[in-house]
Amino acid sequence: MSDGRVILITGAGRGIGAAVARRLAAPGRLLALNYLSRRDSAQAVARDVEAKGGRGLLLPADVTSASAVEDMFAALAERAGRLDVLISNAGAPFRYGRLPECSPADFEAQWRVQAGAAFLCCRAAVPLLKKSPAGRIVFVVSNVAQGAPPAFMAHYVSAKYALWGLAQALKAELSGKGIRVDCVFPPMTRTDFIKNFPRPIVEAAREASPGGRLPAPEETAAEIARVVEAET
Ligand SMILES: NC(=O)c1ccc[n+]([C@@H]2O[C@H](COP(=O)([O-])OP(=O)(O)OC[C@H]3O[C@@H](n4cnc5c(N)ncnc54)[C@H](OP(=O)(O)O)[C@@H]3O)[C@@H](O)[C@H]2O)c1
């Protein structure tokens, strides 16, 4: 669809975020691609966006840093002049384990990269989104925050619930301002994120998945893109 929208995706260099960028790319659209450190991978995503007629804008930034996030949105405002959709997706892998193995640093790291980063990005994005005719924020949560969560990932599960809570709070705050807030709850997906998960955990998720296979990032991205494209 050629609608001239500017869409910023955090963690767009690899995995689900990269697949969402490729899926949403269209002539006239600008995909702002945030990543942390893997520039080559993000550059490949930008090339694919441009091959589909869109524009790819690389925005390296650590989304857990308030100043880096502010600089990123200032660069976006300068180079794109607007923002229509923020997809808060960045996530960092975690060590799977029981409570005694989950250090305070592990716990804090998950809260910072999930709820903390989403808070910082929304705070910086809202002034731009308010100027859009159809501003949107989409939070990439996880199916671990739906129903009974899996055991041994208290840091990740609690951070995802915090992310969901932030989304509910912003929904209430922004509904009168023309900004729509949605959450998506992807299932376990075949990305680097699960590379170090214990094999039995991955196998159990695979067996519970439709067709006995874990979705590829492109399949999970299709659902996120459906939410982004949905009429307001
Ligand atoms: N994979 C799953 O099974 C699954 C299931 C449900 C939900 N999710 C959620 O989906 C999201 C994406 O997961 P994924 O599987 O695509 O992960 P992934 O393949 O590990 O990719 C993570 C992306 O986030 C970026 N990133 C990490 N820390 C960052 C930071 N501090 N600042 C900016 N960017 C940062 C990485 O940048 P670099 O490339 O530069 O390192 C990378 O582009 C996460 O929120 C995750 O919780 C994943």
The ligand as an SDF file (V2000), in Angstrom:
LIG
                    3D

 48 52  0  0  0  0  0  0  0  0999 V2000
   11.4890  -15.1760   19.0250 N   0  0  0  0  0  0  0  0  0  0  0  0
   10.4990  -15.5000   19.8350 C   0  0  0  0  0  0  0  0  0  0  0  0
   10.2700  -16.6840   20.1520 O   0  0  0  0  0  0  0  0  0  0  0  0
    9.5960  -14.4340   20.3840 C   0  0  0  0  0  0  0  0  0  0  0  0
    8.3010  -14.8020   20.8300 C   0  0  0  0  0  0  0  0  0  0  0  0
    7.4580  -13.8140   21.3540 C   0  0  0  0  0  0  0  0  0  0  0  0
    7.8850  -12.4960   21.4230 C   0  0  0  0  0  0  0  0  0  0  0  0
    9.1480  -12.1850   20.9980 N   0  0  0  0  0  0  0  0  0  0  0  0
    9.5470  -10.7780   21.1110 C   0  0  0  0  0  0  0  0  0  0  0  0
    9.7800  -10.2680   19.8160 O   0  0  0  0  0  0  0  0  0  0  0  0
   10.7650   -9.2420   19.8830 C   0  0  0  0  0  0  0  0  0  0  0  0
   11.8420   -9.5060   18.8460 C   0  0  0  0  0  0  0  0  0  0  0  0
   12.4140  -10.7720   19.1340 O   0  0  0  0  0  0  0  0  0  0  0  0
   13.3180  -11.5440   18.0550 P   0  0  0  0  0  0  0  0  0  0  0  0
   13.0440  -12.9780   18.2430 O   0  0  0  0  0  0  0  0  0  0  0  0
   13.1840  -10.9390   16.7220 O   0  0  0  0  0  0  0  0  0  0  0  0
   14.7870  -11.2160   18.6390 O   0  0  0  0  0  0  0  0  0  0  0  0
   16.2220  -11.2190   17.9180 P   0  0  0  0  0  0  0  0  0  0  0  0
   16.2030  -12.0400   16.6940 O   0  0  0  0  0  0  0  0  0  0  0  0
   17.1870  -11.5500   19.0080 O   0  0  0  0  0  0  0  0  0  0  0  0
   16.4230   -9.6630   17.4600 O   0  0  0  0  0  0  0  0  0  0  0  0
   16.4610   -8.6720   18.4480 C   0  0  0  0  0  0  0  0  0  0  0  0
   16.6090   -7.2960   17.7970 C   0  0  0  0  0  0  0  0  0  0  0  0
   16.5630   -6.3250   18.8610 O   0  0  0  0  0  0  0  0  0  0  0  0
   17.7170   -5.5030   18.7820 C   0  0  0  0  0  0  0  0  0  0  0  0
   18.0960   -5.0470   20.1210 N   0  0  0  0  0  0  0  0  0  0  0  0
   18.4370   -5.7900   21.2100 C   0  0  0  0  0  0  0  0  0  0  0  0
   18.7100   -4.9890   22.2620 N   0  0  0  0  0  0  0  0  0  0  0  0
   18.5590   -3.7110   21.8010 C   0  0  0  0  0  0  0  0  0  0  0  0
   18.7290   -2.4400   22.3890 C   0  0  0  0  0  0  0  0  0  0  0  0
   19.1140   -2.3030   23.6800 N   0  0  0  0  0  0  0  0  0  0  0  0
   18.5270   -1.3310   21.6250 N   0  0  0  0  0  0  0  0  0  0  0  0
   18.1440   -1.4470   20.3300 C   0  0  0  0  0  0  0  0  0  0  0  0
   17.9480   -2.6390   19.7220 N   0  0  0  0  0  0  0  0  0  0  0  0
   18.1690   -3.7550   20.4530 C   0  0  0  0  0  0  0  0  0  0  0  0
   18.7930   -6.3460   18.1070 C   0  0  0  0  0  0  0  0  0  0  0  0
   19.7620   -5.4730   17.5270 O   0  0  0  0  0  0  0  0  0  0  0  0
   21.1690   -6.0670   16.8980 P   0  0  0  0  0  0  0  0  0  0  0  0
   20.7760   -6.8580   15.6900 O   0  0  0  0  0  0  0  0  0  0  0  0
   21.9570   -4.8490   16.5450 O   0  0  0  0  0  0  0  0  0  0  0  0
   21.7630   -6.9110   17.9780 O   0  0  0  0  0  0  0  0  0  0  0  0
   17.9330   -7.0890   17.0810 C   0  0  0  0  0  0  0  0  0  0  0  0
   17.7340   -6.2820   15.9430 O   0  0  0  0  0  0  0  0  0  0  0  0
   11.2770   -9.2250   21.3500 C   0  0  0  0  0  0  0  0  0  0  0  0
   10.6320   -8.2060   22.0670 O   0  0  0  0  0  0  0  0  0  0  0  0
   10.8560  -10.5940   21.8700 C   0  0  0  0  0  0  0  0  0  0  0  0
   10.6280  -10.5630   23.2640 O   0  0  0  0  0  0  0  0  0  0  0  0
   10.0040  -13.1030   20.4790 C   0  0  0  0  0  0  0  0  0  0  0  0
  1  2  1  0
  2  3  2  0
  2  4  1  0
  4  5  1  0
  4 48  2  0
  5  6  2  0
  6  7  1  0
  7  8  2  0
  8  9  1  0
  8 48  1  0
  9 10  1  0
  9 46  1  0
 10 11  1  0
 11 12  1  0
 11 44  1  0
 12 13  1  0
 13 14  1  0
 14 15  2  0
 14 16  1  0
 14 17  1  0
 17 18  1  0
 18 19  2  0
 18 20  1  0
 18 21  1  0
 21 22  1  0
 22 23  1  0
 23 24  1  0
 23 42  1  0
 24 25  1  0
 25 26  1  0
 25 36  1  0
 26 27  1  0
 26 35  1  0
 27 28  2  0
 28 29  1  0
 29 30  1  0
 29 35  2  0
 30 31  1  0
 30 32  2  0
 32 33  1  0
 33 34  2  0
 34 35  1  0
 36 37  1  0
 36 42  1  0
 37 38  1  0
 38 39  2  0
 38 40  1  0
 38 41  1  0
 42 43  1  0
 44 45  1  0
 44 46  1  0
 46 47  1  0
M  CHG  2   8   1  16  -1
M  END
$$$$
